[in-house]
Amino acid sequence: MSRLIFIETSTSLCSAALSENDRIVTVRRSSEPRAHASLTAVFVKEMLDEAGWTVRDLDAVCVSKGPGSYTGLRVGVSTAKGLCFGGGVPLISVDTLEILTHQAIEAGLPEGCKAILPMVDARRMEVYTAPYSPTGERLGDIAPVVLDSNSFADLFASGPVVVIGDAAEKFANLLGQGVSTQQFVQCCPEATAMLVPAMAKFAKKEFEDVAYFEPFYLKQFIATTPKKLF
């Protein structure tokens, strides 16, 4: 028997879930703007109370490690670390893009699908992305990419591709009607989609060092001074 908690805060959606014996048993989610810091711990407590568990009843804590929002990732990882330290349970991390890939697979891929292209919005025309196979294997490095009308032309030429994430709509609008055979799914990564990759890591005991684990920001965070309003 295994009991895991999942925390996903890498984008504008804040979500969390509990699983028991390879099955999601309860879920919390909110798209309230800038509310990750106030909601994540609340979601965790509500779910544990609902299940009648304590942190020490968990077998692992799983968190989305990025890439994604700097603030969101910090909130999620800090909450996960606190649970691990407090309950003495191991930490599992899952790539944000892998979570989106499993969302696409769970929703059902189009016939003949050649690849899945998860995309996390990095503002303006930049995204964090990497190609994945229809079975969920990553086919290239995760990288920041500035989109243009020729982006991923070779991949699209191979056949149907599912583009999924909170930047999918932005990319579709950029391309217009040029890739009508592709499928664009505008959504945020969900905690429930962490179940399959997390269970695979749990079975192999692929745990993070709780003390030293850091989110995968992909790009260095740079604080800037806001422009004067007057």
C-alpha positions in Angstrom: 0.0 0.0 0.0 1.2 3.5 -0.8 -0.1 6.9 0.1 1.3 10.0 -1.7 0.5 13.7 -1.8 1.0 15.7 -5.0 1.6 19.5 -5.1 1.6 21.4 -8.4 2.2 25.1 -8.3 4.4 25.8 -11.4 1.8 27.9 -13.3 -1.3 30.0 -12.6 -3.2 26.9 -11.4 -2.6 25.8 -7.9 -3.6 22.1 -7.4 -2.9 19.3 -5.0 -4.1 15.6 -4.7 -3.8 12.5 -2.5 -3.4 9.0 -3.8 -3.8 5.6 -2.2 -2.9 2.3 -3.9 -2.3 3.9 -7.3 -5.6 5.8 -7.2 -6.3 9.5 -6.7 -8.7 9.8 -3.7 -9.1 13.6 -3.3 -8.2 16.7 -5.2 -8.0 20.5 -4.6 -7.5 23.1 -7.3 -7.8 26.9 -7.7 -7.0 29.4 -10.5 -7.3 32.4 -8.2 -4.5 34.8 -9.2 -1.4 35.0 -6.9 -3.0 32.7 -4.3 -0.5 29.8 -4.3 1.1 30.9 -1.0 -2.2 31.2 0.8 -3.9 28.1 -0.6 -1.2 25.4 -1.0 -0.9 24.5 2.8 -4.6 24.9 3.2 -5.3 22.4 0.4 -2.8 19.9 2.0 -4.5 20.2 5.5 -8.0 19.9 4.0 -7.1 16.7 2.0 -5.4 15.0 4.9 -8.3 15.8 7.2 -10.7 14.5 4.6 -8.8 11.2 4.3 -8.3 11.0 8.1 -4.5 10.9 7.7 -1.6 12.8 9.2 1.6 13.6 7.4 3.3 10.6 9.0 0.7 8.4 7.3 2.2 9.4 3.9 4.8 7.3 2.1 6.1 10.2 0.0 5.5 13.8 -1.0 5.6 14.6 -4.7 6.2 18.1 -6.0 6.4 19.7 -9.5 9.9 20.9 -9.8 9.6 23.1 -12.9 10.3 24.8 -15.2 7.6 27.4 -14.4 6.8 30.4 -12.3 9.6 31.3 -9.9 7.3 32.2 -7.1 4.9 29.3 -7.7 7.8 26.8 -7.7 9.2 28.2 -4.5 5.8 27.9 -2.7 5.3 24.3 -3.9 8.8 23.1 -3.0 8.8 24.9 0.4 5.5 23.3 1.3 6.7 19.9 0.2 10.0 20.2 2.1 8.1 21.2 5.2 5.9 18.1 5.0 8.9 15.9 4.4 10.8 17.3 7.4 7.8 17.3 9.6 6.6 13.8 8.7 9.9 12.1 8.1 8.9 11.1 4.6 10.8 11.1 1.3 10.5 13.7 -1.5 9.8 12.9 -5.2 10.0 15.5 -7.9 8.5 15.5 -11.4 9.2 17.8 -14.4 6.4 20.1 -15.2 6.6 19.2 -18.9 6.3 15.5 -18.0 3.2 16.3 -16.0 1.6 18.0 -19.1 2.7 15.0 -21.2 0.8 12.6 -19.0 -2.2 14.9 -19.1 -2.2 14.6 -22.9 -1.8 10.8 -22.7 -4.6 10.4 -20.2 -6.9 12.5 -22.2 -6.3 10.4 -25.3 -4.0 11.1 -28.2 -5.2 11.5 -31.8 -4.7 8.6 -34.2 -1.2 8.5 -35.6 0.2 11.0 -33.1 3.9 11.3 -33.6 4.9 13.4 -30.6 3.7 15.5 -27.6 5.0 19.0 -27.2 4.3 20.4 -23.7 4.7 24.1 -23.4 4.9 26.4 -20.3 4.5 30.1 -20.9 7.6 32.1 -20.1 6.0 35.5 -21.2 6.1 37.3 -24.5 6.8 34.7 -27.2 9.1 32.6 -25.1 8.1 29.1 -23.8 9.8 26.3 -21.8 9.4 23.1 -23.8 10.8 19.7 -25.0 9.4 17.0 -27.3 8.1 13.8 -25.9 7.1 10.5 -27.5 3.4 9.3 -27.5 4.4 7.0 -24.7 5.9 9.7 -22.5 9.7 9.5 -23.2 11.5 12.8 -23.5 13.1 13.1 -27.0 15.2 16.2 -26.4 16.5 18.7 -23.8 14.2 21.0 -21.9 15.0 24.5 -23.1 13.6 28.1 -23.4 12.4 28.7 -26.9 11.3 32.0 -28.6 8.5 31.0 -30.8 8.1 32.1 -34.4 6.1 30.8 -37.4 8.8 28.2 -38.2 9.2 26.7 -34.7 9.1 22.9 -34.7 8.4 22.7 -38.4 10.4 19.5 -38.7 8.5 17.9 -35.9 5.1 18.9 -37.4 6.1 17.6 -40.8 6.5 14.1 -39.2 2.7 13.9 -38.5 0.1 14.8 -35.9 1.6 16.5 -32.8 -0.3 17.4 -29.6 0.8 20.8 -28.2 -0.3 21.1 -24.6 0.1 23.7 -21.8 -0.6 27.3 -20.9 1.2 28.5 -24.0 -0.5 26.2 -26.5 -3.1 28.8 -27.6 -0.4 31.5 -28.0 1.5 29.1 -30.3 -1.6 28.2 -32.3 -2.5 31.9 -32.8 1.1 32.5 -34.1 0.9 29.7 -36.6 -2.6 30.4 -37.8 -4.0 27.8 -40.2 -0.6 26.5 -41.2 -0.7 23.4 -39.1 -4.3 22.3 -39.1 -3.4 18.7 -38.5 -2.0 19.5 -35.1 -3.9 19.5 -31.8 -3.5 22.4 -29.4 -4.7 22.0 -25.8 -4.7 25.1 -23.6 -4.4 24.1 -20.0 -2.2 24.2 -16.9 -0.4 21.2 -15.4 -2.6 19.3 -12.8 -1.5 17.5 -9.6 -3.6 14.4 -10.7 -1.3 13.9 -13.7 1.7 13.5 -11.4 0.5 10.0 -10.3 2.0 7.8 -13.0 5.5 9.4 -13.1 5.6 9.7 -9.3 4.6 6.1 -8.8 7.4 5.0 -11.2 9.9 6.9 -9.2 8.5 5.7 -5.9 8.8 2.1 -7.0 12.5 2.7 -7.9 13.1 4.8 -4.7 14.2 7.7 -6.8 14.0 10.3 -4.0 15.4 13.8 -3.7 17.7 15.1 -1.0 15.2 17.1 1.0 17.8 19.5 2.4 19.4 20.4 -0.9 16.7 20.0 -3.5 15.9 23.2 -5.5 13.3 23.8 -8.2 14.4 23.6 -11.8 14.0 27.2 -12.9 15.7 26.7 -16.2 16.6 30.4 -16.3 18.2 32.5 -13.6 15.7 34.6 -11.6 16.6 38.3 -11.8 14.9 40.8 -9.5 14.2 44.1 -11.2 13.3 47.5 -9.9 9.8 48.6 -11.0 9.6 51.7 -13.2 8.4 54.9 -11.5 4.8 55.6 -12.0 5.2 59.4 -11.9 
